[in-house]
Amino acid sequence: MEFIEKLKEEVKNYYRMDDLLDEHYKEEIYKDIDFIETLNTDEHRWYILEENVYKVKINDEDYYFGIVEVGSLKSESMCASDTGVTMELFEVEKIVKETFRRK
């Protein structure tokens, strides 16, 4: 997928997905990127990294991808660039689970 390959390179210039989306807010395809869920967190002394899943709709088809990004900072005097961690895109697989509820 051409857009995903482009995005894979683009994310290396950012620390958080929100920053990338803010930068490209005028571009239509970026408006179709939605946060789905957090898969994992990795806590460090001054910040928390998150593995988040996003969805983008291209030509009426949903594509899912994961992003490692700075989730939160533990110091008010820090900014995301202080972590030295840039985003990384990774492939994800959608798993549909069967579940039950009480009648």
VOTOR-784587 format. One record per atom (N, C-alpha, C): residue number from 1; atom name; x, y, z. Coordinates in steps of 0.05 Angstrom, whole numbers, plus 5000, padded with zeros to 4 digits. Example, Ala and Ser with C-alpha at 12.3 -4.5 7.8 and 13.67 -1.06 7.14 Angstrom:
+-----+----+------+------+------+
|   k |  a |   px |   py |   pz |
+-----+----+------+------+------+
|   1 |  N | 5264 | 4886 | 5156 |
|   1 | CA | 5246 | 4910 | 5156 |
|   1 |  C | 5264 | 4934 | 5156 |
|   2 |  N | 5257 | 4955 | 5142 |
|   2 | CA | 5273 | 4979 | 5143 |
|   2 |  C | 5258 | 5001 | 5157 |
+-----+----+------+------+------+
% end
This chain:
+-----+----+------+------+------+
|   k |  a |   px |   py |   pz |
+-----+----+------+------+------+
|   1 |  N | 5017 | 4976 | 5000 |
|   1 | CA | 5000 | 5000 | 5000 |
|   1 |  C | 5018 | 5025 | 5000 |
|   2 |  N | 5015 | 5041 | 4980 |
|   2 | CA | 5032 | 5064 | 4976 |
|   2 |  C | 5031 | 5084 | 4999 |
|   3 |  N | 5007 | 5090 | 5010 |
|   3 | CA | 5005 | 5110 | 5031 |
|   3 |  C | 5019 | 5099 | 5057 |
|   4 |  N | 5015 | 5074 | 5063 |
|   4 | CA | 5028 | 5062 | 5087 |
|   4 |  C | 5058 | 5063 | 5084 |
|   5 |  N | 5069 | 5058 | 5061 |
|   5 | CA | 5098 | 5060 | 5057 |
|   5 |  C | 5108 | 5089 | 5060 |
|   6 |  N | 5092 | 5108 | 5050 |
|   6 | CA | 5099 | 5136 | 5054 |
|   6 |  C | 5098 | 5143 | 5083 |
|   7 |  N | 5077 | 5134 | 5097 |
|   7 | CA | 5074 | 5140 | 5125 |
|   7 |  C | 5096 | 5128 | 5142 |
|   8 |  N | 5105 | 5104 | 5134 |
|   8 | CA | 5127 | 5090 | 5148 |
|   8 |  C | 5152 | 5108 | 5150 |
|   9 |  N | 5158 | 5122 | 5128 |
|   9 | CA | 5181 | 5141 | 5128 |
|   9 |  C | 5174 | 5167 | 5142 |
|  10 |  N | 5150 | 5177 | 5139 |
|  10 | CA | 5141 | 5202 | 5150 |
|  10 |  C | 5142 | 5202 | 5181 |
|  11 |  N | 5134 | 5180 | 5193 |
|  11 | CA | 5132 | 5179 | 5222 |
|  11 |  C | 5159 | 5182 | 5236 |
|  12 |  N | 5181 | 5176 | 5222 |
|  12 | CA | 5207 | 5178 | 5233 |
|  12 |  C | 5215 | 5206 | 5241 |
|  13 |  N | 5200 | 5226 | 5230 |
|  13 | CA | 5206 | 5254 | 5236 |
|  13 |  C | 5189 | 5265 | 5259 |
|  14 |  N | 5174 | 5248 | 5273 |
|  14 | CA | 5156 | 5257 | 5294 |
|  14 |  C | 5159 | 5240 | 5319 |
|  15 |  N | 5149 | 5250 | 5341 |
|  15 | CA | 5150 | 5236 | 5367 |
|  15 |  C | 5123 | 5225 | 5375 |
|  16 |  N | 5102 | 5239 | 5365 |
|  16 | CA | 5074 | 5231 | 5372 |
|  16 |  C | 5057 | 5233 | 5347 |
|  17 |  N | 5038 | 5215 | 5345 |
|  17 | CA | 5020 | 5215 | 5322 |
|  17 |  C | 5004 | 5241 | 5320 |
|  18 |  N | 4996 | 5252 | 5343 |
|  18 | CA | 4981 | 5278 | 5343 |
|  18 |  C | 4997 | 5300 | 5329 |
|  19 |  N | 5023 | 5300 | 5333 |
|  19 | CA | 5040 | 5320 | 5320 |
|  19 |  C | 5039 | 5317 | 5290 |
|  20 |  N | 5041 | 5293 | 5280 |
|  20 | CA | 5041 | 5287 | 5252 |
|  20 |  C | 5013 | 5295 | 5240 |
|  21 |  N | 4992 | 5288 | 5254 |
|  21 | CA | 4965 | 5295 | 5244 |
|  21 |  C | 4960 | 5325 | 5244 |
|  22 |  N | 4970 | 5339 | 5264 |
|  22 | CA | 4968 | 5368 | 5265 |
|  22 |  C | 4982 | 5381 | 5242 |
|  23 |  N | 5006 | 5370 | 5235 |
|  23 | CA | 5022 | 5381 | 5214 |
|  23 |  C | 5009 | 5378 | 5186 |
|  24 |  N | 4994 | 5356 | 5183 |
|  24 | CA | 4982 | 5349 | 5157 |
|  24 |  C | 4952 | 5352 | 5157 |
|  25 |  N | 4941 | 5369 | 5174 |
|  25 | CA | 4912 | 5370 | 5178 |
|  25 |  C | 4897 | 5378 | 5152 |
|  26 |  N | 4910 | 5391 | 5134 |
|  26 | CA | 4897 | 5400 | 5109 |
|  26 |  C | 4895 | 5377 | 5088 |
|  27 |  N | 4911 | 5356 | 5092 |
|  27 | CA | 4912 | 5335 | 5072 |
|  27 |  C | 4890 | 5315 | 5079 |
|  28 |  N | 4873 | 5310 | 5059 |
|  28 | CA | 4849 | 5294 | 5063 |
|  28 |  C | 4854 | 5266 | 5075 |
|  29 |  N | 4874 | 5252 | 5066 |
|  29 | CA | 4878 | 5225 | 5075 |
|  29 |  C | 4885 | 5223 | 5105 |
|  30 |  N | 4899 | 5244 | 5114 |
|  30 | CA | 4907 | 5244 | 5143 |
|  30 |  C | 4882 | 5249 | 5161 |
|  31 |  N | 4861 | 5260 | 5150 |
|  31 | CA | 4836 | 5264 | 5165 |
|  31 |  C | 4822 | 5238 | 5171 |
|  32 |  N | 4829 | 5217 | 5155 |
|  32 | CA | 4816 | 5191 | 5157 |
|  32 |  C | 4831 | 5172 | 5176 |
|  33 |  N | 4851 | 5182 | 5190 |
|  33 | CA | 4866 | 5165 | 5209 |
|  33 |  C | 4853 | 5167 | 5236 |
|  34 |  N | 4846 | 5144 | 5247 |
|  34 | CA | 4833 | 5143 | 5273 |
|  34 |  C | 4848 | 5125 | 5292 |
|  35 |  N | 4850 | 5133 | 5318 |
|  35 | CA | 4861 | 5117 | 5339 |
|  35 |  C | 4842 | 5094 | 5345 |
|  36 |  N | 4853 | 5069 | 5348 |
|  36 | CA | 4836 | 5046 | 5355 |
|  36 |  C | 4841 | 5037 | 5384 |
|  37 |  N | 4866 | 5031 | 5391 |
|  37 | CA | 4871 | 5022 | 5418 |
|  37 |  C | 4901 | 5022 | 5424 |
|  38 |  N | 4908 | 5020 | 5450 |
|  38 | CA | 4935 | 5017 | 5458 |
|  38 |  C | 4941 | 4987 | 5463 |
|  39 |  N | 4961 | 4977 | 5450 |
|  39 | CA | 4969 | 4949 | 5453 |
|  39 |  C | 4986 | 4944 | 5477 |
|  40 |  N | 5005 | 4963 | 5482 |
|  40 | CA | 5026 | 4958 | 5502 |
|  40 |  C | 5037 | 4985 | 5511 |
|  41 |  N | 5048 | 4986 | 5535 |
|  41 | CA | 5062 | 5010 | 5544 |
|  41 |  C | 5090 | 5001 | 5555 |
|  42 |  N | 5108 | 5019 | 5553 |
|  42 | CA | 5136 | 5014 | 5563 |
|  42 |  C | 5144 | 5038 | 5579 |
|  43 |  N | 5145 | 5035 | 5605 |
|  43 | CA | 5149 | 5057 | 5623 |
|  43 |  C | 5179 | 5061 | 5628 |
|  44 |  N | 5188 | 5086 | 5624 |
|  44 | CA | 5215 | 5094 | 5629 |
|  44 |  C | 5215 | 5114 | 5652 |
|  45 |  N | 5238 | 5123 | 5660 |
|  45 | CA | 5240 | 5141 | 5684 |
|  45 |  C | 5224 | 5167 | 5678 |
|  46 |  N | 5228 | 5179 | 5655 |
|  46 | CA | 5216 | 5205 | 5650 |
|  46 |  C | 5194 | 5206 | 5630 |
|  47 |  N | 5187 | 5183 | 5618 |
|  47 | CA | 5166 | 5182 | 5598 |
|  47 |  C | 5155 | 5154 | 5595 |
|  48 |  N | 5133 | 5152 | 5581 |
|  48 | CA | 5120 | 5126 | 5575 |
|  48 |  C | 5117 | 5124 | 5545 |
|  49 |  N | 5127 | 5101 | 5534 |
|  49 | CA | 5123 | 5095 | 5506 |
|  49 |  C | 5098 | 5078 | 5503 |
|  50 |  N | 5083 | 5083 | 5481 |
|  50 | CA | 5059 | 5067 | 5476 |
|  50 |  C | 5061 | 5054 | 5448 |
|  51 |  N | 5050 | 5030 | 5446 |
|  51 | CA | 5046 | 5017 | 5420 |
|  51 |  C | 5016 | 5020 | 5415 |
|  52 |  N | 5009 | 5038 | 5397 |
|  52 | CA | 4981 | 5045 | 5391 |
|  52 |  C | 4974 | 5035 | 5363 |
|  53 |  N | 4949 | 5027 | 5360 |
|  53 | CA | 4938 | 5018 | 5334 |
|  53 |  C | 4920 | 5040 | 5323 |
|  54 |  N | 4924 | 5045 | 5297 |
|  54 | CA | 4909 | 5065 | 5282 |
|  54 |  C | 4896 | 5052 | 5258 |
|  55 |  N | 4875 | 5065 | 5248 |
|  55 | CA | 4862 | 5055 | 5224 |
|  55 |  C | 4860 | 5078 | 5204 |
|  56 |  N | 4864 | 5073 | 5179 |
|  56 | CA | 4861 | 5092 | 5158 |
|  56 |  C | 4843 | 5080 | 5136 |
|  57 |  N | 4825 | 5096 | 5126 |
|  57 | CA | 4807 | 5086 | 5105 |
|  57 |  C | 4817 | 5097 | 5078 |
|  58 |  N | 4824 | 5079 | 5060 |
|  58 | CA | 4833 | 5086 | 5033 |
|  58 |  C | 4816 | 5071 | 5013 |
|  59 |  N | 4803 | 5087 | 4995 |
|  59 | CA | 4785 | 5075 | 4975 |
|  59 |  C | 4765 | 5056 | 4987 |
|  60 |  N | 4752 | 5065 | 5009 |
|  60 | CA | 4731 | 5050 | 5023 |
|  60 |  C | 4741 | 5024 | 5035 |
|  61 |  N | 4767 | 5021 | 5039 |
|  61 | CA | 4778 | 4997 | 5052 |
|  61 |  C | 4794 | 5006 | 5076 |
|  62 |  N | 4791 | 4991 | 5098 |
|  62 | CA | 4805 | 4997 | 5123 |
|  62 |  C | 4832 | 4984 | 5124 |
|  63 |  N | 4852 | 5000 | 5131 |
|  63 | CA | 4880 | 4990 | 5135 |
|  63 |  C | 4888 | 4996 | 5164 |
|  64 |  N | 4900 | 4977 | 5178 |
|  64 | CA | 4908 | 4980 | 5205 |
|  64 |  C | 4938 | 4980 | 5207 |
|  65 |  N | 4949 | 4996 | 5225 |
|  65 | CA | 4978 | 4997 | 5229 |
|  65 |  C | 4983 | 5005 | 5258 |
|  66 |  N | 5007 | 4997 | 5268 |
|  66 | CA | 5015 | 5004 | 5295 |
|  66 |  C | 5036 | 5025 | 5294 |
|  67 |  N | 5037 | 5041 | 5316 |
|  67 | CA | 5057 | 5062 | 5319 |
|  67 |  C | 5068 | 5061 | 5347 |
|  68 |  N | 5095 | 5060 | 5349 |
|  68 | CA | 5108 | 5064 | 5375 |
|  68 |  C | 5112 | 5094 | 5377 |
|  69 |  N | 5102 | 5106 | 5399 |
|  69 | CA | 5104 | 5135 | 5402 |
|  69 |  C | 5105 | 5142 | 5431 |
|  70 |  N | 5114 | 5167 | 5437 |
|  70 | CA | 5115 | 5177 | 5464 |
|  70 |  C | 5086 | 5181 | 5473 |
|  71 |  N | 5078 | 5166 | 5494 |
|  71 | CA | 5050 | 5168 | 5504 |
|  71 |  C | 5047 | 5191 | 5523 |
|  72 |  N | 5065 | 5193 | 5543 |
|  72 | CA | 5063 | 5214 | 5562 |
|  72 |  C | 5091 | 5220 | 5574 |
|  73 |  N | 5093 | 5244 | 5584 |
|  73 | CA | 5118 | 5253 | 5597 |
|  73 |  C | 5113 | 5256 | 5627 |
|  74 |  N | 5133 | 5250 | 5643 |
|  74 | CA | 5130 | 5250 | 5672 |
|  74 |  C | 5140 | 5276 | 5684 |
|  75 |  N | 5152 | 5293 | 5668 |
|  75 | CA | 5163 | 5319 | 5677 |
|  75 |  C | 5150 | 5341 | 5661 |
|  76 |  N | 5141 | 5362 | 5675 |
|  76 | CA | 5129 | 5385 | 5662 |
|  76 |  C | 5150 | 5401 | 5646 |
|  77 |  N | 5175 | 5398 | 5653 |
|  77 | CA | 5196 | 5413 | 5640 |
|  77 |  C | 5206 | 5399 | 5615 |
|  78 |  N | 5196 | 5375 | 5609 |
|  78 | CA | 5205 | 5360 | 5585 |
|  78 |  C | 5186 | 5365 | 5562 |
|  79 |  N | 5196 | 5360 | 5538 |
|  79 | CA | 5179 | 5358 | 5514 |
|  79 |  C | 5186 | 5331 | 5501 |
|  80 |  N | 5169 | 5323 | 5483 |
|  80 | CA | 5172 | 5296 | 5471 |
|  80 |  C | 5200 | 5293 | 5457 |
|  81 |  N | 5211 | 5314 | 5446 |
|  81 | CA | 5237 | 5311 | 5433 |
|  81 |  C | 5259 | 5305 | 5453 |
|  82 |  N | 5255 | 5312 | 5478 |
|  82 | CA | 5276 | 5306 | 5498 |
|  82 |  C | 5280 | 5276 | 5503 |
|  83 |  N | 5260 | 5260 | 5495 |
|  83 | CA | 5263 | 5231 | 5499 |
|  83 |  C | 5282 | 5219 | 5479 |
|  84 |  N | 5286 | 5231 | 5456 |
|  84 | CA | 5303 | 5220 | 5435 |
|  84 |  C | 5291 | 5197 | 5421 |
|  85 |  N | 5265 | 5192 | 5425 |
|  85 | CA | 5251 | 5170 | 5412 |
|  85 |  C | 5233 | 5180 | 5391 |
|  86 |  N | 5237 | 5172 | 5366 |
|  86 | CA | 5219 | 5180 | 5344 |
|  86 |  C | 5200 | 5156 | 5339 |
|  87 |  N | 5178 | 5162 | 5326 |
|  87 | CA | 5158 | 5142 | 5322 |
|  87 |  C | 5168 | 5120 | 5303 |
|  88 |  N | 5156 | 5097 | 5305 |
|  88 | CA | 5162 | 5075 | 5288 |
|  88 |  C | 5136 | 5061 | 5280 |
|  89 |  N | 5132 | 5056 | 5255 |
|  89 | CA | 5108 | 5043 | 5245 |
|  89 |  C | 5113 | 5013 | 5243 |
|  90 |  N | 5093 | 4997 | 5252 |
|  90 | CA | 5095 | 4968 | 5249 |
|  90 |  C | 5069 | 4956 | 5240 |
|  91 |  N | 5070 | 4933 | 5228 |
|  91 | CA | 5046 | 4920 | 5218 |
|  91 |  C | 5030 | 4907 | 5241 |
|  92 |  N | 5004 | 4907 | 5239 |
|  92 | CA | 4987 | 4894 | 5258 |
|  92 |  C | 4968 | 4876 | 5243 |
|  93 |  N | 4957 | 4857 | 5258 |
|  93 | CA | 4937 | 4839 | 5247 |
|  93 |  C | 4911 | 4842 | 5263 |
|  94 |  N | 4889 | 4846 | 5249 |
|  94 | CA | 4864 | 4848 | 5263 |
|  94 |  C | 4853 | 4821 | 5270 |
|  95 |  N | 4847 | 4817 | 5296 |
|  95 | CA | 4836 | 4792 | 5305 |
|  95 |  C | 4808 | 4797 | 5316 |
|  96 |  N | 4789 | 4783 | 5305 |
|  96 | CA | 4761 | 4786 | 5314 |
|  96 |  C | 4755 | 4764 | 5334 |
|  97 |  N | 4747 | 4772 | 5358 |
|  97 | CA | 4741 | 4752 | 5379 |
|  97 |  C | 4711 | 4749 | 5382 |
|  98 |  N | 4704 | 4725 | 5389 |
|  98 | CA | 4676 | 4719 | 5395 |
|  98 |  C | 4673 | 4723 | 5425 |
|  99 |  N | 4652 | 4736 | 5433 |
|  99 | CA | 4647 | 4740 | 5461 |
|  99 |  C | 4618 | 4736 | 5468 |
| 100 |  N | 4612 | 4735 | 5494 |
| 100 | CA | 4585 | 4729 | 5503 |
| 100 |  C | 4576 | 4750 | 5523 |
| 101 |  N | 4550 | 4753 | 5526 |
| 101 | CA | 4539 | 4770 | 5547 |
| 101 |  C | 4514 | 4756 | 5558 |
| 102 |  N | 4507 | 4764 | 5581 |
| 102 | CA | 4483 | 4753 | 5594 |
| 102 |  C | 4458 | 4763 | 5581 |
| 103 |  N | 4438 | 4746 | 5577 |
| 103 | CA | 4412 | 4754 | 5566 |
| 103 |  C | 4396 | 4768 | 5587 |
+-----+----+------+------+------+
% end
